[in-house]
């Protein structure tokens, strides 16, 4: 499923954490090391908002959903895993979420806390913890939404990391991931050009062998069953390798060098997921679990 060289007993890579800790002071410089993430953040939030609205339309009466409402995450408990300096965490909170951002780098958390303190509107609904995701499994709290953006390609054990994120969700909870596919195009753009030639990203930020293809994520969730629920797999049906929109979705994140900005590729766009992409899936509802158990 995933490259065997990545299978380890923990998800945290000390070298990766040290690398991003050295860069932590640059998180909120929109023109610096993390400029690509600053430009990508609105597109990631667009996908999150659109997907949650789509699910709301499916599950609620049409007149009960207000697409113009800013706070689509209002009242939801959201976990941002590998939050870095808090770019996504702050955006999630401004959409109404009660957000917890976690990171294995203490200096990243310090920067995130400092920046959040500059906006008093965030103080009641945004908190940060210096901790790896695995440590939260021992706590009783579970989340309506778990996000982990541009993190999966930096962990040592992707299967353990994904299962950890999955088990931190409540039943029917939403998992959002963005990462980079393991393709020659991705190597050319994200390592050779971005790191080696243009120097837009610090050399050594990415490791090609750690990149995860969308098909590998889909395969993982076609087999993954939540041990806490003894449930069905998260993805039960594929059509030409594509899951149904109610169980999972993959969309490409495309960088336009002429506009110096990112765009969310249309659904099913050819070649759009060959480099950066965003992924959504959903934990089975308890009723689905009970139905599955009754049919055995």
Buried (B, 14 or more C-beta within 10 A) or exposed (E): EBBEEBEBEEBBBEEBBEBBBEBBBBBBEEEEBBBBBBBBBEBBBBBBBBBBBBBBEEEEEEEEBEEEEEEBBEEBBBBBBBBBBBBBBBBBBBBBBBBBBBBBBEBBBBBBBEBBEEEEEBEEBBBBBBBBBBEBEEEEEBBBBBBBBBBBBBBBBBBBBBBBBBBBBBBBBBBBBBBBBBBEEBBEBBBBBBBEEEEEBBEEBBBBEBBBBBEBBBBBBBEBBBEBBEBBBBBBEBEEEBBEEEBBBBBBBBBEEEEEEBBBBEEEEEEBBBBBBBBBBBBBBEEBBEEBEEEE
